[in-house]
């Protein structure tokens, strides 16, 4: 009986450690997602700013090697 209790306590300790590790991983990933979303918003705004700039002529659309 004592061996079973010790085994269960050991398993519980490992499970708690795994849960803490997973929580830290999820928190880190959420921080990365938040950063990526902010960067995406900035890029989207930059694209809108460039598209809203003065219209380009056809001459500027032709690649320089032609």
N, C-alpha and C positions, 0 to 999 in steps of 0.2 A: 504494500500500500504506500509506504514511504517513497519507494522508487517511482511509482506512478505520479505522485504529487510533485516530486522533484523534476520529473520529465515534463509535466505540464507547466510548471513554473519556468523552466528553461524555454519551452516553446513560446510561452507568453512573452518572455523577455525579448526573444528574437522577433516576434510579431510586432511588439511595440517599437523596437528599433527600426524595423522595416517600414512601419507606418510613419515614423518621424522622417525617415529618409525620403519616402514618397511625398510627404507634405512639403519638404524643402524643395524637392524637384518641381512640384506643381507650382509653388510660389515663384521659383526662379523662371520657369517657363512663362508664367503669367506676366512677369516683369519684362521678359523678352518680347512677348506678344504686344504689350502696351507700347514698348519702344518702337517696334516695327510699324504699328498702327500710326504712331505719331510721325514717323518718317514717311510713310505712305501718304499721309495727309499733306505733308510739306511738299512732296513731289507732285502730288495732284495740283496743289496750288501753283507751283512753279510752271506746270504745263499750261494751266489756265492763263497765267500771266503771259507766257510766251505766245499762246494762241491769240490772246487779246491785243498783242502788239500790232504795229503797223503791218498791213498786208504785204506779202512778198510778191514780187513779180515773177513771171515765168523764167526770166533770165536767171534768177537766183535758184530756181528749182532744178536747172540743168546741172548735172554733175560736172566737175571741172575737167574731166578727161575727155569730154566731147568737144 
